Amino acid sequence: MLVYRKNLKIYSIELRKNMTDAEIRLWAKTSNRQLVALQFYRQKIIVDYVVDFYCPGTKLVIEVDGGQHYFNTSVDKDRIRDDYLKKQGLRVLRFTNTDILGNIEGVIENILEVLNSTDGKIPLSPPFSKGDS
């Protein structure tokens, strides 16, 4: 079981109430065990972070990146965060808002490829370049 900082609970609840359009679209495809009968949670607290989506059965974190993630400081923070999560034994996938809003089926295909991978390895970079769809 993953531990978390309890003071992030209120923040996590607020994020659930105020999801972005891209998060809403991805949640519509992953909620209620629609994706290979796996349970996904949204705005899940993992230690010091609130991740956008988490599937405990596969230890998969999915992050949805908006425009604020394109700046150098955010890219560095995302890398540090991803490295930390990977050290916790989690797999991390990142998609941009553009990826999800413009190509949700491609995003779902990529997630399914990762979930179905037999070696447990995933790409270290996003499946699409930032800003591409």
C-alpha positions in Angstrom: 0.0 0.0 0.0 1.3 3.4 -0.9 1.5 6.0 1.8 0.6 9.7 1.4 0.6 13.0 3.1 -2.8 13.5 4.6 -2.6 17.3 4.1 -2.9 16.7 0.3 -6.4 15.2 0.6 -8.3 18.5 0.4 -6.2 19.5 -2.7 -6.9 16.1 -4.3 -10.6 16.5 -3.8 -10.5 20.0 -5.3 -8.6 18.7 -8.3 -11.3 16.0 -8.8 -14.0 18.7 -8.7 -12.2 20.9 -11.2 -10.8 18.4 -13.8 -9.6 19.8 -17.2 -11.4 18.9 -20.4 -8.6 16.5 -21.2 -8.8 14.8 -17.8 -12.6 14.5 -18.2 -12.1 12.9 -21.6 -9.6 10.4 -20.4 -11.6 9.6 -17.3 -14.6 8.8 -19.5 -12.5 6.1 -21.1 -10.9 4.7 -18.0 -13.5 4.9 -15.2 -15.7 2.0 -14.2 -13.2 -0.6 -15.2 -13.7 0.1 -18.9 -10.1 -0.5 -19.8 -9.4 -4.2 -19.6 -11.5 -4.4 -16.4 -8.8 -2.5 -14.4 -9.6 0.0 -11.7 -8.3 3.5 -12.2 -8.4 6.4 -9.7 -8.2 10.0 -10.5 -6.2 12.6 -8.5 -4.6 9.9 -6.4 -2.2 10.9 -3.7 1.1 9.0 -3.8 3.5 10.1 -1.0 4.1 13.8 -1.7 2.4 14.0 -5.1 -1.1 14.0 -6.5 -1.1 12.0 -9.8 -3.8 12.5 -12.4 -4.6 8.8 -12.8 -3.5 5.7 -11.1 -4.1 2.0 -11.7 -3.0 0.1 -8.6 -3.4 -3.3 -10.3 -0.6 -2.5 -12.8 1.2 0.3 -10.8 0.6 2.6 -13.7 0.5 6.4 -13.3 -0.9 8.5 -16.1 -0.2 12.2 -16.2 -2.1 14.7 -18.3 0.1 17.7 -19.1 -1.3 21.1 -19.9 0.6 24.1 -21.3 2.3 24.9 -17.9 4.3 21.7 -18.4 6.2 23.1 -21.4 8.4 25.5 -19.5 11.9 24.4 -18.6 11.3 24.6 -14.8 8.2 22.5 -15.2 9.9 20.0 -17.4 12.6 19.6 -14.7 10.0 19.2 -11.9 8.2 16.6 -14.0 11.4 14.7 -14.5 12.2 14.7 -10.8 8.6 13.6 -10.0 8.7 10.8 -12.6 12.0 9.6 -11.3 10.7 9.5 -7.8 7.6 7.6 -8.8 9.6 5.1 -10.8 11.8 4.5 -7.7 8.6 3.6 -5.9 8.1 0.9 -8.4 5.5 2.7 -10.5 5.4 3.1 -14.3 4.6 6.6 -15.6 3.0 7.7 -18.8 2.6 11.3 -19.9 0.2 12.7 -22.4 -0.5 16.3 -23.4 -3.9 17.8 -23.4 -3.5 18.0 -27.2 -2.8 14.2 -27.3 -6.0 13.4 -25.4 -8.3 16.0 -27.0 -7.1 15.4 -30.5 -6.4 11.6 -30.5 -8.0 9.9 -27.6 -8.1 6.6 -29.4 -4.3 6.7 -30.0 -3.8 7.5 -26.3 -6.0 4.6 -25.3 -4.1 2.3 -27.7 -0.8 3.4 -26.1 -2.1 2.8 -22.6 -3.3 -0.7 -23.7 0.1 -1.5 -25.2 1.7 -0.6 -21.9 -0.8 -2.6 -19.9 -0.4 -5.6 -22.2 3.4 -5.5 -22.4 4.9 -8.8 -21.1 8.3 -7.4 -20.1 6.8 -4.7 -17.9 9.0 -2.0 -19.6 7.5 1.2 -20.9 8.8 4.0 -23.0 10.8 6.5 -21.0 9.5 9.4 -23.1 5.9 10.4 -23.9 4.3 8.5 -26.7 3.8 11.8 -28.6 6.1 14.8 -28.7 4.8 17.7 -26.6 2.4 19.7 -28.7 2.0 16.9 -31.4 -1.1 14.8 -31.8 
